[in-house]
Amino acid sequence: MIGPKAIIHLDRLIHNYHEIKRYVGDVPLMTVVKANGYGHGAVPVAQALQKEGVTFFAVFTIEEAKELRENGIIGDILIFSRMNREFVEAAADLNVTLILSQKEDIEILKDLFQRTHKRPKVHLKIDTGMTRLGIPYEDAQNIINDLMYSPEIECEGIYSHFATADEGDPSYAKWQFDRFNKVLKIMGKMKFLVKYRHFSNSGAILNLPESKLDIIRVGMLLYGAYPSNEVPHLLDIKPVMEFVAPIVTVRRVLKGTFISYGGKYKTNKETNIGVIQCGFADGFPRPWYVDGYVLYKGEKFKIAGRVCMDQLTVDFGNVIPQVNETVLLMGKGEHGSLLVEDIGQKIDSTPYVLFTAIGGRTERIFVDK
Ligand SMILES: Cc1ncc(COP(=O)(O)O)c(C=O)c1O
């Protein structure tokens, strides 16, 4: 098929997994494969990790969990989204774990138990400062008390989520971690013990190693990118994705020629303009055209003018690439790298946004050397 391709190097994923394990030591990893494995393909990614010994995965929706189960993932799966009456029974049937993030969730689980005698496992989510999902920090003690007297609910874990773990200044993350520790202390005093206490993500692995606790939820580092350029780059991780697209035509144009929509790019000399079959509908970051470039045989060539829905144009100067050859748009290829972190920084975006956007007509190809 002609068009953009995301070549997913599973060998690099496995390398990253072992590199993270080497760095964090004896703490197991809950590998986060939500949003189609951050755009890398949740099923092949989870299957490769399971082969390597991973026994805990995280996704966002029940549908994502179901897809993993249907494709042979047998380990624990935590669903990050808010619990809902609509899917609690399905969660129990799939043996996946839910989060308990609101007082009302207790009633949902009790009703389910009364109707069916089913008890999906839950992890209690405490909001220590993200102000999104979670039991407000101030209410934690009351909820724990409720759970102590709710044998219909099987609480296997407790966790919280950092708002700023990947930022240069760790003070807010430290404050959140202090609050979480206070909750854990209260739990200890109440003798309410759970199997898993967790908080750390990719940013915290690097910025706040003391927050690793019983299990680490890790996403971005597995895919071979740093969550931001503000965290220390301490690991030998490799970009798992190689995002490429074919050159479909090349033409010589005169000095002073306007290229693409809006005429934002005007050639300053006679030059070769190539058309690449990948556009913003395939997940190519449109704002990147301002300063952006692609790699052809390891050399940088400037994106010429606005990225279109299905195509983008590149100024190849006096180089004459062949039709059907490919350019590297993002990630690590045979001849070089174009790091997603760097693109993110240039266009005020993040690796999370850039990876999960990749889709449209992009074909994913899985390789394992
Ligand atoms: C609740 C939760 N935990 C962990 C992660 C993993 O974060 P990271 O990809 O930075 O490791 C995410 C990702 O967004 C998340 O939402």
The ligand as a Gaussian input file, in Angstrom:
#p B3LYP/6-31G(d) Opt

LIG

0 1
 C       -2.904000       7.355000      35.327000
 C       -1.697000       7.204000      34.467000
 N       -0.639000       6.543000      34.960000
 C        0.487000       6.353000      34.233000
 C        0.592000       6.859000      32.957000
 C        1.869000       6.632000      32.192000
 O        2.542000       7.821000      32.022000
 P        3.919000       7.890000      31.199000
 O        3.564000       7.586000      29.794000
 O        4.364000       9.283000      31.391000
 O        4.835000       6.882000      31.786000
 C       -0.473000       7.578000      32.422000
 C       -0.351000       8.168000      31.094000
 O       -0.892000       9.158000      30.715000
 C       -1.655000       7.747000      33.196000
 O       -2.706000       8.417000      32.714000

